[in-house]
Amino acid sequence: GALRVIQEPGELQVTAGDTVALECRVEVAESGAVLRMEWARDGERGALCATRLRLGPPLSPLPCPRRARLAWQPPRATLSLPQVRGNDSGRYLCRVTLEI
């Protein structure tokens, strides 16, 4: 297909105070494609972090609400959550849409 998304790691356990890095690898058939990426957490309304990305040069980390940061180094996007707390636990989902 034109778009393939792989999220890693599948499951992760960390200690409070650690920094967590969640990775989303995006494979797109079209060069120069524009992507809409959203990171969401189960049970929360809205996206934890949402942005538009272009397949091309890396971007410096983008700030997101709630302490999160998003780095883009094609084909990988990494969501970092510094100094995690117990209430940060849950399932996180990387959702990518190919804009046409």
N, C-alpha and C positions, 0 to 999 in steps of 0.2 A: 504494500500500500504506500501511500504518499507520506504517512506519518506514523512513527512508532515511538512509544514512550516507555521507558524502563525506570522504575523507582527503586533505589537502594538506600540503606539496607532494608530488608523485609521486616525485621524486628530488631529492636535495640533496647538495651537496658543501661541506664546511666545513673550516676549519683547526683544528688542535689548539689548545685554549684558548678557542675561541669558545663562545657559547651557542646552542643549537639550539632552535627552536620548531616543533613538529609540531602540526598542527591537524586536528581532527575536527569536521565540521559534522553536526549531528543534526537531522533534520526528522521530527517526529512529528505525526500527525493529531489525537491526543487532547491537550487541554490538561490540565495537572496530572499528566501521565504520570510514572511512576517508571522510571528507566533504570538499568541496570547497565553500567558502562563499564570496560573493561579495555584497557590498553596492553600489548602483548607484543612481544618481540623474537625473531626467528627463531633457533632453536637453543638457546633458554633454557627451562628448566622454570619454570612458573608465570608470573604476570603481573608486569610491571615496575611497574605501578600499577593498582589496582582500587578502584572506589568506586561508591556508589549516588548518583544525581543526580535531582533533580526539575526539571521545566520550570517555571521561576519566576525569582526574583531571582538575580543573580549571586552566586557564592560566592568568598570570598577564596581565594588559592591553597592547595591541599591538599598537605601533604607526602606524598611517596611514598618507598619505599625507593630506595637507590642514587642519591642526589643529585637525583632528578627531582622536579618540582613540577607539579601539575595545576591549571589555572585554568578556571573554568566561567562563561562569559558566554553564556547561551542565545542562539542555538542552537550556539555554538562552545565546544569544549573544547580547550585548548592544553596540550600536554605540553612542558615546558621542561627541557632537559638543559644545565646550566651547565658550563663548562670541559671540553668534550668531549676525549676521548683517543682514540688509535688503536683501543683495544679496545672503544670505543662504536660502531664502525661496524657496519652490518648493516641488515636490514629491520625496520621497526617497523610494527605493525598495531594499529589502533583497532578494538576489537570492542564492539558495543553490543547489549544485549538489552533489550527492552521487557518490564517486569514486569506481569503481569496478576493 
